[in-house]
Amino acid sequence: MTTDDFRRIALSFPGAIESAHMNHPDFRANGKIFATLPNPGNGCAMVKLPPDQQESFVQLKPTAFEPVKGGWGRQGATIVRLNAVKEEALRGALTLAWQNASQKKPRKK
């Protein structure tokens, strides 16, 4: 997979937009970031998953998925090695990340 493939898949979801965060591309749904290309030249991307979903992807495809180091990783930020991931696995991770970002939180009373 390439950064262009990642971008194409991330933008294929309803309401997904590309924006920028800290001088690199990010992908948002409902105003929330669900994926980024932190350094497009290094062959990695990031998807934001809940920790349990992150753990599943890391266990199933450890050569393609890895938690980001530190606190962000413990919160679900997941590195995707584009040269090691197959489209089906990438689409699955991006779908979950997009779904999680798309959910509207209930209003507090």
N, C-alpha and C positions, 0 to 999 in steps of 0.2 A: 504494500500500500504506500501511497505517497501523501504529502500534505494536501495536494489537490484532491485526492480521493477522500481524505478525511473531511475537507471543507465541503465537498459535494454531498457526502452523506449527512453531515451535520446540518446543512442548509435544506435538506430534503424534508425535514419535519415541519408540519404546519406551524406557522408563527415564528419559526426560528430565524434569527437575524445574526449577522456578523457585526461585531463591534470591536472595540479595542480596550485593553486593560493593561496598564503598566507597559505600554509600548509593544504589545503583541496582540495578534488576533484572538478574539474570544467569540463564543457562540452562546446566544441567550434565548430563553423562552420565558415569557411572562416577566421580563425584566431581570431574570436571574441567570447567572452564568451556569452552563451545564458542561462546557468543554472549552479548551484553549489549545492554541499552538504556541507554547511558551518560547520556543526558539526553533522556528521552522527549519532551520538549517541542520539541526542535530538529529533529525529522524524520529523525534518523539512528540507526542501530544499528551493531553491530559483530559480525562473524563471525571466528572464529579459524581460519585456513587455513594449511597449509604454504606457504612462499614461492612454489613453482612453481604451485600451484593459485591463489593470490592473483593472480599475474601473468596467468594465463589469464582470470580474471574481469575484471580491470582492462582488459586488451586488448580483450576482447569487448564490454564494457559500461562504458566509461570515465565515462559520465554517472551511473552507478549505483554503481560500486565504485571505491574509492580506498584505497591503503595509509594506515594511521594514520601521522602524522608521527613521525619518530625511530625509536628502537630497537624499539619494539613493532611498528611497521609492517614493519620489516625481518624480524621474526620471524613475520610472517603476519597480524597484527591488521589487519582490513580494514573500512573504513567502508562502510556501505550507506546510500545516500540513498533513503529509503523512497518519496519522491514520484517518483523516477525509475526504480525497479526494478519489473519485472514479476514476477508470482507465480512463474512457471516458473524464472526466474533466481534469485530469492530462495530458492525451495525447493531448487534445485540446490546453492547455496552452503551453506545450512543442513544439507543432507544430508551433504555432505562434512565439514563442521565436526563434526557429530554423530558420524559414523563415525570420524573421527580421535580424538575424545575417548573414544569407547566402547571403543577397542582397549585391551586390558589389556597392560601391558608385561611381558615375561618376567622372572621372578624372577632376581636375581643369585645366583650360587652362592658 
